[in-house]
Amino acid sequence: MSYELVALKDVARIVTGKTPSKKNPSYYGGDVPFVTPAELSFNEVKIVKEANTFLTEEGAKVSNIIPKNAVLVCCIGSLGKVGIAGKELVTNQQINSVIFDENKVYPKFGFYVCSRLRKELESKAPSTTVSIVNKTHFSNMEIPLPSLEVQKRIAEILDKALRIKNLREMAVSKLKVLKESYFQHLFGNPMQNQKEWEEVLFGDICDTKLGKMLDKKQNKGIDSFPYLANRNIKWDFIDFDDLAQMDFDEDEQEKFRLVDGDILICEGGEIGRAAIWKFGDKDIFYQKALHRARIIDDRATPEYLLYVLKFYSKHDGFKDFSTHSTISHLTGKKLKLLPVPLPEISVQRKFSKICNRIDSVITIYEKSNSRIDENYQSLLHRAFKGELIKNKVR
């Protein structure tokens, strides 16, 4: 059983945001949140009451004031990010606010419906540098419209499901933070070497090598293999989705092969971002946007070095070790000069053991989270197809 479909413009007023002139300082610095896509989310119910920037009442009046309970949808840039206005606020021009007629649409139901529009928004956006869906196209998008009573019941069910999903994701986040906290508990601030351990250079304990230069002209597809690029390296995690391929001859396969314990370090972008290879001998190599660091001194562990790099990154420690043009780069020469305190190996191994235990728990949680997310997406699909609650349909 499917619900009636209606255009957004037939059940809501659509208001596009506006940025007050920054030349007028009297518009800024008040109590009215000025919301941008940074305050919205793809994955959670964001009830927006705060923002990075605030307007005065004067600044709000020259913009479009959005009432509480409006659903905020990003239609320029991060298409499909959503939130709910938790109070009166103003948005920038990237956001269309959907002010539902509450006699027709329960706002929380409206939020869940709008959270499903991401793929449709992306399909409607023309191929430009910045993705844009104009107000007219957005207003004509259709949503299902069951009775208000059914809308409220659907919203309650989805609220409960999303709470479970968010709690599990929060648990994973807290476990990741736990590793950082435990690192600081054991080792303090490695940039200051508070515990006065022996200090060595990164190049003294690791052999480092940049990956293969990407050259499309030389890429014949003869010895084509997947490779890791900057985008695949997250903090303490390797993302194997969307691996590109290029040619690696026999010598290059040997040269750029990874072994367990290798640390892959981003040379550009978020310089120093790193993850440990723990996947055995696979025909997956790496390109020049990454350094491969292989420990050559048995007084260091990869887990310890990874969190030294993370500490440097979080505390702006790479600023004196990077070259600056339009984009910062961590050259091989600079990486080798990075000072590293060297605690007793027994303490490092203790930290590595704890990290591996935490990672085992995270793996279990993430597998569970994957199933929970699949169930949640299925629930959303069934809810708006009329398969979850089938009574009192308009």
Backbone hydrogen bonds, N-H to C=O, Kabsch-Sander energy under -0.5 kcal/mol:
donor,donor_aa,acceptor,acceptor_aa,energy
6,V,143,I,-2.6
8,L,141,M,-2.5
9,K,139,S,-2.3
10,D,7,A,-1.6
11,V,7,A,-0.6
11,V,8,L,-1.5
12,A,8,L,-1.0
13,R,99,I,-2.3
14,I,12,A,-0.5
15,V,13,R,-0.5
15,V,97,S,-2.5
17,G,92,N,-0.6
17,G,95,I,-2.3
18,K,91,T,-1.8
24,N,21,S,-1.1
27,Y,24,N,-1.9
28,Y,25,P,-1.2
29,G,54,F,-2.6
32,V,55,L,-2.5
34,F,53,T,-2.9
35,V,33,P,-0.7
35,V,90,V,-3.4
39,E,36,T,-2.1
40,L,37,P,-1.7
41,S,82,V,-2.3
46,K,44,E,-1.1
47,I,45,V,-0.8
48,V,46,K,-0.9
48,V,84,I,-3.2
49,K,47,I,-0.6
53,T,34,F,-0.6
55,L,32,V,-3.4
56,T,27,Y,-2.1
60,A,56,T,-2.3
61,K,57,E,-2.0
62,V,58,E,-1.1
63,S,60,A,-1.2
65,I,63,S,-0.6
66,I,89,L,-3.5
69,N,85,A,-3.2
70,A,67,P,-1.5
71,V,98,V,-2.4
72,L,70,A,-0.5
72,L,83,G,-2.9
73,V,71,V,-0.5
73,V,96,N,-2.6
74,C,81,K,-2.7
75,C,94,Q,-3.1
76,I,94,Q,-0.9
77,G,131,S,-3.0
78,S,76,I,-1.0
79,L,77,G,-2.3
80,G,74,C,-2.4
81,K,78,S,-1.8
82,V,41,S,-2.8
83,G,72,L,-1.4
84,I,46,K,-3.4
85,A,70,A,-2.9
86,G,48,V,-2.8
87,K,48,V,-0.6
89,L,66,I,-2.1
90,V,33,P,-2.5
91,T,64,N,-0.5
92,N,35,V,-2.1
95,I,92,N,-1.6
96,N,73,V,-2.9
97,S,15,V,-3.3
97,S,95,I,-0.5
98,V,71,V,-3.5
99,I,13,R,-3.0
99,I,97,S,-0.8
100,F,98,V,-1.1
101,D,11,V,-2.8
102,E,100,F,-0.9
104,K,101,D,-2.6
105,V,101,D,-2.6
109,F,106,Y,-0.6
110,G,106,Y,-2.5
111,F,107,P,-2.2
112,Y,108,K,-2.0
113,V,109,F,-2.5
114,C,110,G,-2.5
115,S,111,F,-2.2
116,R,113,V,-1.3
117,L,114,C,-1.7
121,L,117,L,-2.9
122,E,118,R,-2.6
123,S,119,K,-2.0
124,K,120,E,-1.4
125,A,121,L,-1.2
128,T,126,P,-1.6
133,V,75,C,-2.5
138,F,134,N,-2.4
139,S,135,K,-2.9
140,N,136,T,-1.4
141,M,138,F,-1.4
143,I,6,V,-3.0
145,L,4,E,-2.4
147,S,392,K,-0.9
151,Q,147,S,-2.6
152,K,148,L,-2.4
153,R,149,E,-1.8
154,I,150,V,-2.7
155,A,151,Q,-2.6
156,E,152,K,-2.1
157,I,153,R,-2.1
158,L,154,I,-2.6
159,D,155,A,-2.4
160,K,156,E,-1.9
161,A,157,I,-2.1
162,L,158,L,-2.7
163,R,159,D,-2.2
164,I,160,K,-1.8
165,K,161,A,-2.1
166,N,162,L,-3.0
167,L,163,R,-2.3
168,R,164,I,-1.9
169,E,165,K,-2.0
170,M,166,N,-2.5
171,A,167,L,-1.9
172,V,168,R,-1.8
173,S,169,E,-2.1
174,K,170,M,-2.5
175,L,171,A,-1.9
176,K,172,V,-1.9
177,V,173,S,-2.1
178,L,174,K,-2.0
179,K,175,L,-1.2
180,E,176,K,-1.2
181,S,177,V,-2.5
182,Y,178,L,-2.5
183,F,179,K,-2.1
184,Q,180,E,-2.2
185,H,181,S,-2.2
186,L,182,Y,-2.2
187,F,183,F,-3.1
188,G,184,Q,-1.9
192,Q,189,N,-0.9
193,N,189,N,-1.4
194,Q,189,N,-1.0
196,E,193,N,-2.1
198,E,342,L,-0.6
200,V,340,V,-2.7
202,F,338,L,-2.3
203,G,336,K,-2.3
204,D,201,L,-1.8
205,I,201,L,-0.8
205,I,202,F,-0.9
206,C,202,F,-1.4
207,D,294,R,-3.0
208,T,206,C,-0.6
209,K,292,R,-1.6
211,G,287,Q,-0.9
211,G,290,L,-1.7
212,K,286,Y,-1.9
215,D,213,M,-0.5
218,Q,215,D,-0.8
219,N,215,D,-0.6
219,N,216,K,-0.6
220,K,218,Q,-1.2
225,F,246,M,-2.6
227,Y,244,A,-2.2
228,L,285,F,-2.7
232,N,229,A,-1.5
233,I,229,A,-0.6
233,I,230,N,-1.5
234,K,232,N,-0.8
234,K,237,F,-2.7
236,D,234,K,-0.6
236,D,274,A,-3.0
237,F,234,K,-1.3
239,D,232,N,-3.1
239,D,237,F,-0.5
240,F,238,I,-0.7
243,L,240,F,-0.6
244,A,227,Y,-0.6
246,M,225,F,-2.1
248,F,223,D,-2.7
253,Q,249,D,-2.6
254,E,250,E,-1.7
255,K,251,D,-2.3
256,F,252,E,-2.8
257,R,254,E,-0.7
261,G,277,W,-2.9
262,D,259,V,-2.2
263,I,293,A,-2.8
264,L,262,D,-0.5
264,L,275,A,-2.9
265,I,263,I,-0.5
265,I,291,H,-2.7
266,C,273,R,-2.8
267,E,289,A,-2.8
268,G,289,A,-0.6
269,G,328,S,-0.6
271,I,269,G,-1.6
272,G,266,C,-2.5
273,R,270,E,-2.0
275,A,264,L,-1.7
277,W,262,D,-3.1
278,K,276,I,-0.5
282,K,280,G,-1.1
284,I,282,K,-2.0
285,F,226,P,-2.1
287,Q,228,L,-2.1
288,K,212,K,-2.2
290,L,287,Q,-2.0
291,H,265,I,-3.1
292,R,209,K,-2.7
293,A,263,I,-3.1
293,A,291,H,-0.6
294,R,207,D,-2.8
294,R,292,R,-0.5
295,I,293,A,-0.5
296,I,205,I,-2.9
297,D,205,I,-1.0
300,A,297,D,-1.4
305,L,301,T,-2.1
306,L,302,P,-2.6
307,Y,303,E,-1.8
308,V,304,Y,-1.6
309,L,305,L,-2.4
310,K,306,L,-2.1
311,F,307,Y,-2.0
312,Y,308,V,-2.4
313,S,309,L,-2.4
314,K,310,K,-2.6
315,H,311,F,-1.6
316,D,313,S,-1.2
317,G,312,Y,-3.8
318,F,312,Y,-0.5
319,K,316,D,-0.9
321,F,318,F,-1.9
323,T,329,H,-2.6
325,S,323,T,-0.5
325,S,327,I,-0.7
329,H,323,T,-2.1
330,L,267,E,-3.2
331,T,329,H,-0.8
335,L,331,T,-2.6
336,K,332,G,-2.0
337,L,333,K,-0.8
337,L,334,K,-0.8
338,L,335,L,-1.5
340,V,200,V,-3.5
342,L,198,E,-3.2
347,V,344,E,-0.8
348,Q,344,E,-1.9
349,R,345,I,-2.7
350,K,346,S,-1.6
351,F,347,V,-2.1
352,S,348,Q,-2.7
353,K,349,R,-2.5
354,I,350,K,-2.0
355,C,351,F,-2.6
356,N,352,S,-2.5
357,R,353,K,-2.0
358,I,354,I,-2.7
359,D,355,C,-2.8
360,S,356,N,-1.8
361,V,357,R,-1.8
362,I,358,I,-2.7
363,T,359,D,-2.6
364,I,360,S,-1.7
365,Y,361,V,-2.6
366,E,362,I,-3.2
367,K,363,T,-2.1
368,S,364,I,-2.1
369,N,365,Y,-3.2
370,S,366,E,-2.2
371,R,367,K,-1.7
372,I,368,S,-2.6
373,D,369,N,-2.9
374,E,370,S,-2.2
375,N,371,R,-2.4
376,Y,372,I,-2.5
377,Q,373,D,-2.8
378,S,374,E,-2.2
379,L,375,N,-2.4
380,L,376,Y,-2.5
381,H,377,Q,-2.4
382,R,378,S,-2.8
383,A,379,L,-2.7
384,F,380,L,-2.0
385,K,381,H,-1.0
386,G,382,R,-0.6
386,G,383,A,-0.6
387,E,382,R,-2.6
388,L,382,R,-1.1
